Amino acid sequence: MKVYQADQIKNISLLGSSGSGKTTLAEAMLFEGGVVKRRGNIENNNTISDYHRVEHEYGYSVFSSVLFTEWQEKKLNFIDSPGADDFISGAITALNVTDTALMVLNSAQGIEVGTENLFRYTDTYHKPVIFVVNQLDHEKANFENTMETAREAFGRKVIIVQYPITVGTGFDALVDVLKMKMYKWGPDGGEPEILEIPESEKTKADELHNELVEAAAENDEDLMELFFDKGSLDEEEMRRGIRKGLVARDLFPVFCVSAAKDMGVRRLMEFLGNIIPLVSQMPPKQNSKGEEVACDPNGPASIFVFKTSIEPHLGEVSFFKVMSGKVSEGMDLVNMTRSSKERLSQLYCVAGNTRHKVEELQAGDIGATVKLKETKTNHTLNTKGCDYVFDPIKYPAPKYRTAIRPVNESDDERLGEIFQRMHEEDPTIVVEYSKELKQTIVYGQGEFHLNTMKWRIENNDKLPIEFLTPRIPYRETITKQARADYRHKKQSGGAGQFGEVHLIIEPYYEGMPDPTLYRFNGQEYKVNVRNKEEIELEWGGKLVFCNCIVGGAIDNRFMPAIIKGLMEKMEEGPLTGSYARDIRVCVYDGKMHPVDSNEISFKLAGRHAFSTAFKEAGPKILEPVYTVEVRVPSDRMGDVMSDLQGRRAIIEGMNSEKGFEVIKAKVPLKEMNKYSTSLSSLTGGRAFYTMSFSKYDKVPPEIQEQLLTDYEKQSKEKEE
C-alpha cells in the first residue's frame, strides 16, 4: 500500500447518535475510495465497521472502529465511534487523535440527545464540526426541522452548504450552494449527474449561497475586503474562508446524504479532501512537559497508543498515531512507560475488520501493530534518545456501579483476567475488589454499558456471572465519651493467658487538646498522656492512641498488642462491621501477670474493652455523600427535582448553562443506585449528570436502625 506524507493525510472522527447511520456512511465512503468492493449493511451483519459478535446481536456499535479510505491522492483516516452515551469512551478516544469531526444527523429524528452530548465533547476538545444530514430517503425525513433544531441547539454558525430538493422515499437530488450546481442520482446512487440549478430553486439557492459567502468572509479580513469590493467570492476564496471558519469553530457546514443509497457521499468526500485541514496544517501537539511536538516526518520517531483490541485469530492489536518522525516494519522503539524495548514487527493500515500491510507510516498517520509485549493504551513509544511522553486520554468518571461474581467460585481468577482485558479495550470499565465490602465492584457509564459487558462475558467467554446490589461503604464513629474495662483470663494447663485493660474512648477532631480529666457516674478519672500515637486510617479519619499508664500497671511492650486489638475493631466496627473512624482511645489502667501475660492476651483485652465502650459512646453510622450535578432540559426540571428530593438530596443551587438547567445537590450514595437509568427514563435520555465524593455524614435514625437489624440478622445466619 502507498506510503502517505503528512501533507496528504486527514484524520476525522465519525460521530452521531445511535441510529444516525455512521456505520453505513463509513461503508459508503470506503466503497467510494475502493477500500471495499461491496457495501455491507447493518441488517446483514456484514459491515466492515461493526464486526464484533455483540454488535451483531444488539444491532448497535459497541466499539470504535479505525478506518481509512483513499480519495484524490489523499488518505482519509476515520474513527467510527458508538453513538450511545454508555460507550462514550470511543468518541473521546477519537476526538483525542483526530482533527475534524463529522457529526451525522438522522433527518427523521433531528437533533437528538446523543448529538448534543457529543457536540459538547467537540467543544471541549475544540474540534471543527461538519454536520451530515443522513437518511434523507427515509419516509419521515424532515430536513427543515433538522436545520431548525440544529440552529436552536448550536446557534447561527450552522450554515447550509447543501439542501435536498425533495425528501422521503423520492429523494434523488440536492442543490450545492458552494458549487451552485444540482446533483442528481439514479436509483443505484454512486456517481451523480451534475446539472444547473432549476429555476424553481434559484431564489432559495441564491439566498443560501449568499449566507455561505458571508460566513466564509467573516473568518478572514482579506476575504471580507474582497467580498465588499466584489459583492461575492469565487469557489477557491470561499474554501479558504470555510477552512478558517471550521478550524476556529465559527462555522459548521451542513451536507446532505443518503448513505444507504450512496447519494451525496462522493461530494462529501470531495469537500473533506479539499477543505478540512491536513495533519500538517494543525497546531503542534504538546507532550506532557508542555513542549510542542511538530508533525514532522524528519523528527524523532514517536507514537502514541490510543486503543487496544483483542481480535480473533490475531490476539492483541495496538492502534497508534505517529506523533513525530516515521516508523517502519522491524523498527525498535522504547516504551517510555515501562522502560522496555518493543519491536514493530508488522505495520497495518486498518479498515475495520480488514488490515492492509504497509512498510512505513509517517507523522500524523494512524496505524496498528500486533503482539507488543508490554505496551498498553496511553503508552508512548519512542526511538532511542527521544524522551517524548504524551498525556493519557482522560475519560469521564463512572456513573454506575454494581457488584459482580462468577456463578462458579472457581472462575474467580479467570474472571479477573477477562476484566483486565476488557479494561484495556474500554478504559471506562473499571473493576476493583473491595476488601471492606467483600465484593468485586465493577464501574461503568450506565446500566446499558454493564449489561453489554455481561453479555460479552457470558457469550464470548462462556463464563456465567451474576450482578448483585453493591454494598455501601458505611463508616462507624461515636458521639460521646465512654469507659470500659476487660479482663482476658484463660488457664488450660501449662502457661495461661492474662491481660486486663481499662480505657476511655471519645470522638476525635483535629486540633483537640490532650485529655487531663474525665468524669463518669460522678467519679473522676485523671489522666496524664505519656505517649501519643496518631494513626492515619486507609479509609479516612484517624485513630489516636494515648498511653496514660502510670506505675507500670501495663508494660510498654504490650502497647502495640493493645493497638493491634483496637485496629481489628476499627476495621470491623461493632455496629455493622463497617470501618470505624475519628476516635481517641486513652488506656489509663490495667493489670498483668508476671508469667501468663503476653501479647495475645492484651490484644484481646484491648479489643473487647474497646467494643464494649464503643456501644456506650453514642455510636453513629456515617454514609458516603456525593456531590451530584445534573444538566437537564428546562421542561423536565420539575420531574428531576422531585426525584432527587425523594433520594434524600439536599439541593445546593441551580443555574442555567448552555441551554440546560444545572442542579447541584448532595445525595447519599445509597440513593444513587441505578440513578442513570431513572434519569434517562424521566427525561427521555436528554439529561446527564456527574458525581464525585463529598463527605461522610450521619445517617437518619430510622435508616441506622434498619442497618443494625440487617447486620444482626446476617451475623446470626453466619453463625448458623
C-alpha positions, -999 to 999 in steps of 0.1 A, spaced: 0 0 0 12 36 -7 30 55 20 13 89 25 31 121 36 19 144 63 6 168 37 -17 140 23 -33 128 55 -65 139 72 -79 124 105 -116 125 111 -139 114 139 -173 100 128 -198 109 155 -236 108 159 -265 94 179 -273 57 177 -292 50 145 -279 81 127 -262 59 101 -225 65 109 -215 29 101 -235 30 68 -218 62 58 -184 48 66 -192 18 45 -202 41 15 -170 62 19 -147 31 19 -166 18 -11 -162 50 -30 -125 50 -21 -120 15 -34 -110 0 0 -140 -23 -1 -155 -38 -32 -190 -43 -19 -210 -22 6 -223 -41 36 -253 -32 57 -264 -34 93 -293 -58 86 -270 -85 71 -243 -80 98 -216 -76 71 -203 -41 76 -166 -35 78 -170 -14 109 -195 -32 133 -180 -67 131 -180 -79 167 -204 -105 178 -221 -83 204 -227 -56 177 -244 -82 155 -265 -94 184 -277 -59 195 -276 -40 162 -256 -11 175 -219 -1 178 -201 -10 210 -165 -4 199 -149 24 179 -135 13 146 -104 26 129 -110 30 92 -93 46 62 -101 54 26 -81 69 -3 -95 98 -22 -79 121 -48 -43 113 -37 -52 118 -1 -56 94 28 -87 99 50 -84 82 84 -117 78 102 -126 66 137 -163 55 137 -175 59 173 -205 43 191 -235 67 194 -247 56 228 -235 77 258 -228 45 276 -199 38 252 -186 74 252 -150 62 255 -149 56 218 -158 92 209 -134 106 235 -106 85 221 -114 95 186 -115 133 194 -81 130 211 -63 117 180 -83 132 151 -85 168 138 -121 172 125 -155 157 135 -182 146 111 -215 148 131 -241 125 114 -277 136 119 -308 113 114 -331 135 92 -361 116 106 -351 124 142 -334 158 140 -311 168 168 -311 140 194 -297 138 230 -267 120 218 -259 147 192 -260 174 219 -238 153 242 -212 146 215 -212 182 204 -202 193 239 -172 170 236 -162 185 203 -164 219 221 -142 206 250 -115 194 225 -121 224 202 -126 203 171 -141 216 138 -175 201 131 -192 193 98 -229 182 100 -240 155 77 -278 151 74 -283 114 66 -313 92 57 -330 119 36 -347 90 18 -365 79 50 -403 83 47 -402 105 78 -372 126 68 -376 163 76 -347 185 65 -362 218 75 -370 206 110 -335 192 114 -320 226 104 -343 245 128 -334 223 158 -297 224 148 -297 262 149 -316 262 182 -290 238 197 -258 251 181 -265 286 170 -264 305 137 -229 291 129 -248 262 114 -245 271 76 -262 251 48 -239 240 20 -264 216 5 -301 211 7 -324 184 -7 -350 193 -34 -373 166 -21 -371 143 9 -386 110 17 -387 79 -5 -384 101 -36 -351 117 -26 -327 117 -55 -313 153 -59 -298 181 -39 -286 216 -45 -250 225 -36 -248 263 -28 -210 262 -27 -207 248 -62 -240 263 -73 -250 231 -90 -277 204 -87 -266 168 -81 -290 141 -92 -288 103 -89 -302 73 -104 -318 46 -82 -284 30 -75 -267 61 -63 -230 64 -69 -217 90 -94 -242 118 -98 -253 138 -128 -242 174 -123 -268 199 -136 -277 236 -135 -300 246 -106 -336 246 -118 -354 280 -120 -378 269 -92 -348 266 -68 -328 297 -80 -341 322 -54 -336 298 -24 -301 287 -37 -290 323 -42 -301 332 -6 -282 303 9 -252 309 -13 -250 345 0 -253 333 36 -224 309 29 -203 336 13 -208 360 42 -200 332 67 -168 324 48 -157 360 45 -162 367 82 -133 345 91 -107 363 71 -101 401 69 -87 399 33 -117 379 22 -141 404 39 -125 432 19 -128 412 -13 -164 405 -5 -171 442 0 -153 450 -33 -168 423 -55 -200 415 -37 -191 378 -38 -163 353 -36 -151 326 -60 -150 290 -50 -114 289 -40 -118 321 -19 -148 305 -2 -129 273 5 -102 294 23 -128 312 44 -147 280 52 -114 263 63 -106 291 86 -141 292 100 -140 254 106 -108 255 125 -120 284 146 -154 267 152 -170 298 138 -187 278 110 -204 244 110 -212 235 73 -241 212 66 -240 184 39 -267 160 28 -265 123 20 -284 91 18 -256 68 29 -276 36 23 -282 46 -14 -247 61 -18 -261 95 -27 -241 126 -18 -212 106 -4 -188 115 -32 -194 152 -29 -189 150 8 -156 132 4 -145 158 -22 -152 185 4 -132 166 30 -103 162 6 -104 199 -4 -114 218 27 -107 202 61 -72 207 75 -44 183 68 -24 169 98 5 191 87 -18 222 90 -29 216 125 -12 233 155 16 211 170 6 188 199 21 192 233 39 165 252 35 160 290 62 186 296 42 212 277 67 212 248 54 215 212 59 184 191 57 192 154 40 168 130 74 164 111 84 132 93 120 143 98 117 145 136 124 117 160 101 87 157 74 88 184 40 70 185 11 72 210 -10 41 215 -47 52 218 -66 19 216 -61 -18 223 -83 -45 209 -83 -83 212 -90 -97 177 -100 -133 169 -71 -154 155 -48 -124 158 -45 -115 195 -38 -81 209 -38 -52 183 -23 -19 193 -37 12 174 -14 42 174 -9 77 159 25 87 147 32 119 166 66 126 151 90 111 126 82 79 108 81 43 117 88 12 96 85 -26 99 111 -42 121 118 -9 140 128 -10 176 112 16 200 114 22 237 82 21 258 85 53 279 60 40 305 76 6 310 112 14 300 111 -17 278 121 -23 242 93 -31 217 97 -42 180 72 -32 154 72 -65 136 43 -56 113 25 -24 104 -10 -21 92 -34 5 79 -68 -7 93 -102 -7 78 -125 -22 105 -120 -60 103 -95 -58 75 -58 -49 76 -36 -37 49 1 -42 53 23 -11 49 61 -8 52 61 27 67 38 52 84 47 89 86 40 117 111 2 123 115 -8 89 102 -29 63 121 -20 26 120 -18 -6 140 7 -33 150 4 -66 168 19 -86 196 37 -59 215 49 -73 248 42 -47 274 26 -18 256 -9 -8 266 -34 20 258 -20 55 266 17 44 263 42 64 243 69 46 223 100 65 210 131 59 190 162 57 212 173 91 225 138 107 223 121 115 256 86 125 244 57 113 266 21 122 257 -5 127 284 -30 98 287 -65 103 274 -89 112 302 -123 96 304 -154 105 324 -158 93 359 -181 62 362 -218 68 367 -230 33 375 -217 6 398 -227 -30 406 -213 -59 424 -204 -89 403 -194 -125 409 -190 -157 388 -217 -183 392 -189 -208 400 -165 -196 426 -137 -215 408 -139 -190 380 -127 -160 401 -92 -159 386 -104 -163 351 -130 -135 355 -102 -113 368 -82 -119 336 -113 -111 314 -118 -78 333 -82 -68 327 -86 -74 290 -119 -55 289 -104 -25 307 -77 -24 280 -104 -23 253 -127 1 272 -109 22 299 -143 33 312 -149 -2 326 -132 -2 360 -131 -31 384 -119 -34 419 -121 -59 448 -133 -41 479 -119 -57 510 -142 -35 530 -174 -46 512 -161 -81 505 -174 -77 469 -160 -72 435 -174 -39 422 -175 -30 385 -180 6 374 -192 18 341 -210 46 322 -245 32 327 -267 1 332 -267 -5 294 -229 -4 294 -225 -31 321 -253 -52 307 -235 -53 274 -203 -62 292 -221 -91 309 -234 -104 276 -199 -105 262 -185 -124 292 -213 -149 291 -215 -154 254 -179 -148 242 -160 -161 272 -186 -187 282 -184 -177 318 -217 -173 337 -218 -143 360 -244 -125 382 -249 -89 392 -256 -81 429 -266 -49 446 -234 -32 457 -230 -27 494 -224 8 507 -191 17 524 -206 30 556 -184 42 585 -189 40 622 -180 65 648 -190 77 683 -206 109 696 -197 110 733 -172 97 759 -174 62 773 -153 40 797 -149 2 798 -125 -24 811 -120 -60 802 -100 -89 817 -89 -117 795 -80 -147 815 -75 -183 803 -60 -212 821 -59 -247 804 -28 -264 816 7 -250 812 12 -213 806 -21 -194 808 -32 -160 793 -39 -129 813 -44 -93 804 -66 -65 818 -72 -32 800 -90 -1 813 -97 25 786 -117 56 777 -129 65 742 -142 97 728 -149 114 694 -117 128 678 -114 160 659 -83 178 645 -66 200 670 -83 188 701 -62 192 733 -47 163 752 -70 149 779 -64 155 816 -97 147 833 -128 126 826 -160 121 847 -182 90 846 -211 84 870 -198 110 895 -163 96 895 -133 115 882 -105 99 862 -74 119 860 -50 110 831 -16 121 821 -6 113 784 28 97 785 29 89 748 5 96 719 3 78 685 -19 92 656 -28 65 631 -40 77 597 -66 52 586 -66 39 550 -103 45 548 -102 81 561 -101 97 595 -78 88 624 -74 65 655 -55 85 682 -40 62 709 -29 78 742 -8 58 766 -18 71 801 -5 42 822 12 51 855 31 30 879 38 2 854 3 -13 855 9 -25 819 44 -27 804 51 -6 773 59 -38 754 22 -47 754 10 -13 740 15 -24 703 -6 -55 710 -34 -33 725 -33 -11 694 -35 -42 672 -67 -52 691 -81 -18 687 -74 -17 650 -91 -51 645 -123 -35 658 -117 -3 638 -115 -25 607 -147 -43 616 -169 -19 635 -191 -32 664 -223 -19 648 -224 -32 613 -189 -45 606 -180 -13 587 -148 7 592 -147 29 622 -130 64 622 -122 95 642 -118 80 677 -94 88 705 -86 60 730 -69 65 763 -56 34 781 -52 46 817 -50 14 838 -49 -24 837 -32 -54 852 -7 -80 841 6 -113 854 44 -120 857 40 -153 839 7 -155 820 6 -121 804 15 -120 767 7 -101 735 -23 -121 725 -39 -115 760 -36 -78 757 -47 -77 721 -79 -95 731 -84 -74 763 -80 -42 743 -103 -54 716 -131 -64 739 -128 -33 761 -130 -11 730 -161 -29 717 -179 -25 750 -171 12 753 -180 18 716 -216 7 722 -219 30 752 -204 61 734 -234 72 713 -224 52 682 -234 65 648 -233 52 613 -219 75 587 -228 72 550 -209 85 519 -225 116 504 -217 127 469 -218 160 451 -242 154 421 -245 179 392 -274 172 368 -279 190 335 -315 188 324 -337 205 298 -359 231 315 -392 213 306 -381 183 327 -367 203 357 -396 196 380 -396 159 375 -358 157 381 -361 179 412 -389 157 427 -369 126 420 -338 140 437 -357 150 468 -371 115 470 -335 104 472 -328 124 503 -309 150 482 -301 185 496 -304 209 467 -275 234 469 -280 255 438 -295 259 404 -284 279 373 -285 278 335 -257 268 313 -255 263 275 -292 256 271 -295 234 302 -307 239 338 -280 228 362 -290 213 395 -263 209 422 -271 186 451 -256 165 479 -270 130 477 -262 98 497 -245 71 476 -272 46 488 -298 66 469 -278 68 437 -282 31 428 -294 29 392 -298 67 390 -285 68 355 -314 46 343 -340 66 363 -327 99 350 -328 86 314 -364 74 319 -375 107 334 -360 129 307 -362 107 276 -324 104 277 -320 142 275 -303 148 308 -269 138 321 -250 141 354 -217 138 371 -210 128 407 -180 130 430 -173 121 466 -180 149 490 -180 137 526 -193 113 552 -225 123 571 -247 107 598 -275 85 585 -310 93 597 -321 73 628 -346 51 610 -320 40 585 -294 33 612 -320 12 630 -326 -8 598 -289 -12 592 -284 -26 627 -313 -50 623 -300 -62 590 -264 -67 604 -277 -86 634 -297 -109 611 -267 -115 588 -245 -123 618 -270 -149 631 -272 -165 597 -234 -168 595 -233 -184 630 -259 -210 619 
